[in-house]
Amino acid sequence: MSARISTPSRRLAAIGAVLALVVALVAAGIAIGKSAGGGSGKPKASGDDAALTYDPQQPTYDQLEKATSRRTDGDPLAIGRTDAPVVLVEYADYQCSYCGRFTRETQPELIKKYVDEGTLRVEFRNFPIFGKDSERAARASWSAGRQGRFWQFHDEVFAKLRKGDALAEDKLAELAEKAGVKDLDRFRADMNGSDAAAAVKKDQEEGYSLGVQSTPTFIVGGRPLAGAQPLKEFEAAIARAKAVRAAKAGDSAAQKSGK
């Protein structure tokens, strides 16, 4: 009897339908809560209390966290410690206005509050859904990362909404120069090379296999969070994920000590 092989792609595909459903339910819950005058529609319990409440979906979130959080040393498209208790994965398109809003308004606060003190790691995934201009910008961001300037370039592109010709190759090269990319000839060569295309395709396929359909889509500690939500939604998600991680660590320690 042949052994069954479990590859990352198969694991992602197996839980993709569940994620798509959860994202839809989360979005519906937020919409219902707002229409009823209840804010986000989430319970009023604190993030830690909510995290420790039994959730039948937690095994799925655990699988998602394991499958999507790469935690690779030296990843130019990531910021934060590789052993941070919480990982936020973002799937984004450079022509997406809400992705830009998150970058300008929310991400700096998350970095200052959680990344700098070691709680959070942010991993960016290129997920171009608006055609060739988006794909070119995605390849350009990866190419800037090859010279250690991904985040600077990322922030330059998202400094304002850019579409179409604003993401032409010459314009992207100008943004790369502003972002501190030193070798622009190499930048252009990398942007048009097969490695950049393969890297973007890998991120795209990961997103599609999970059921990601719009940008921005986030996975925080394995839990999906759709759209450019208010800062408090990210704070609650991070607190919940951190508490779950701490509880599991406590259980593991108790088992090892025989308690």
N, C-alpha and C positions, 0 to 999 in steps of 0.2 A: 504494500500500500504506500503510495507516494505521500510525502509530508506536505501539509498545506503551508504555503508561503504567504506570510503577511507582510506586505510592503507598505511604506508610508502612503503611497498613492491609493492603495486599496483601503487602508484604514480611513483615509480622508473621505473617500467616496462613500464608505459605509455609514459615516456620521453626517455626511453632507445634507441629506434630506432632513435629518433632525435639526441641524443648525438653521436651515432655511425656514422650517416651521417655527422654531423658537424666535428667530428674528421677526417673523411676521406677527407672532403673538406679542412680543415686546413692543413692536411699533403700534399694534392695535391697542395695547394696554395704555401706552402713553397718550394716544389720541383720545381714548375714552376718558382717561383721567382729566385731560385738559378740557374736554367738552363738558365734563361734569363739574368743573370749577375746582378740581382737586389737584392741581399742579401736575406732576408727572404720573400720578396714579399709583405710586409706590407706597408701601406701608410706612408709617411714621416712626417705626423702630429705627434705632441707630444702625450704622453699617455693620458693626460687630454683632449686634443682636440678630440682624437679618441673616448674616453669614452663618450663624450657628443654628438657625432654624432648619429643620429637615427639609430637604429639597429632593424629590425623586429624580430630578434631572442631573443631580450632581455627578454621577458616574459619566454621563455624556460630556459634561463640562470638563471633567478630568481628562477624558480622551482628547478633547479639543485642545486643551492647554498643552498636553504632551505632543500632539501632532503638529501644532502650529508655532510653538515657541522654539525657535532654533537655538538661541543662546550660544551663538558661535563667537569665539574669541576673535577680535579684530574685524567684526562685521561693520563695514563702513555705513550701512543703512540702519544701524542700531545705535542707541545711546543708553548708557546705564550699565550697571554691573551684570555680568552673566549669571551670577547667583542671586539676583534680586528675587524676593519672594513673589513678586507680581510682574507679569509681562503683559504689556498692551501691544497688540498687533493691529496695525492700521492698513487697510486696503484703500488706496486713493488714486485719483486721476488729477493731473495737473490743470485740466480745464474745468474742474469741479469747484463751484463757488463755495460750497459748504466745507470742502476740504481746506480751502484757503482760509475760511473763517476759523476753523479749528486750529490751523497752524498759527494764525496771528493772535487769536484771543485766548485759546484754552491751553494749547501745548506749552507755551512758556510758563504758565502757572503750574502745570503738572511737573515740569522739569524742576522748577524752583522748590516746589513743596515735597516731591516724592523721588525724583531721579537723583538729585544732588545728595540726598541723605540715604540713598541705597535701597529704598523700598520698591521702586519701579524701574523697569527696563522698557524702552519703547523700540519696537521693531517695525520698520516701514516696508510695505509691499507695494510695488508698482502694479496698479490694476487699471490700465487704460481702457476705457469703454467708449470714448468719444472719437474714435478713428485715428488716422495717421498722425495728426498733429499731437495727439495725446501720446501715441506710441513713441514718437520722436523725442518728446520731452522726457518720457520715462527712460529711454535709452541714454539721453543726455545726463539725467540725474545719476544714473549708474556710472556713467563715464566720469563725472565729477568725483564720485566716490573713489574711483581708482587713484585719484590724486589727493585723497583725504579731505575733499571739500564737499561731500554730499550734502550735509546739513546746511552749509552756507548757501549752496546752490538751490536747494530745496526751498529755503526761506526767501531767496531772491525771486524765484518763480512765483511763489505764493504771496509775495508782498502786495500784489493786486491781481485782479482777475485778468488772465491772459488767454486769448483764444485765437485759433486760426493762424494768420500770418505773424502774430506776436510770438509764436512758437516755431517760426522758421529756423533753419539751421544757423544762419547768421545772427539772428536775435538770441538764440540759445548760447552761441559763442560769446556774445556780448555779456549776457548774464553770468556766464561762467567766469569771465574775466573779472567782473564786479565781485564775484564770490571768492576770488583769490586762486582760481585755477591757473597754474603757472604755464603749463605747456598746452597751448591751445591747439597746436597741430595734432598732438597726441589725443587731446580731447575729441577733436573731430573724427579722427581715425577710429577711436574706441566707440564713439557714438554710432558710427556706420558699420561696425564690425559684427561678426557673428556671435561673439561672447556677450555683447550687450543685448542682442536680440534673444539669445538663449536665457539670459538672466531674467528679462522681463517676461518671457513666455513661462518660465518656471513659476514666477509669482502669480501670473494670470491663471495658470492651470490649478494652482493651489486654491485660489479664491473661487474659481468656478466649481471645483470639486466639492467645496464646502457649501455651495449654494449662494455665494455672494452675488448679488444682482445689482447693487447700487453703491455709490460712494458718497461719503466715507462710510465704511463698515469697520467696526472695531471688535476685537475679541480681548476681553480683559480677564485674565485669570481663567480663560476657557469659556467665559460667558459672553455672548454677543451683545453689542450695543450699536444700534443702527442710527446713523445720522449725526450731525453736529449738535449733540445734546449740550445742555448747560453744564458748567463746571461741576455743579453739585452732583450731577448724575455720574460723572467720572469719579468723583471723590467717594461716592457711595459704593461704586463698583470696586474700586481699589481697596477700600476698607473691608468689604465683604471677602474679596479674594485673599487679602492678607490674613484675615481671621480664620478662614478655612485652612489656609496653609499652616498657620500656627497650631490649629486644633489637630491636624494630621500629624504634625511633628510631635505634639504632646502624646498622642496615641501611640506613635511609633516608639517613643522613649519609654512609655509605660510598658509596652510589650517586651522590650529588650530587658527591662529591669525585673520582669516577671510579676509586675503588679496587676 
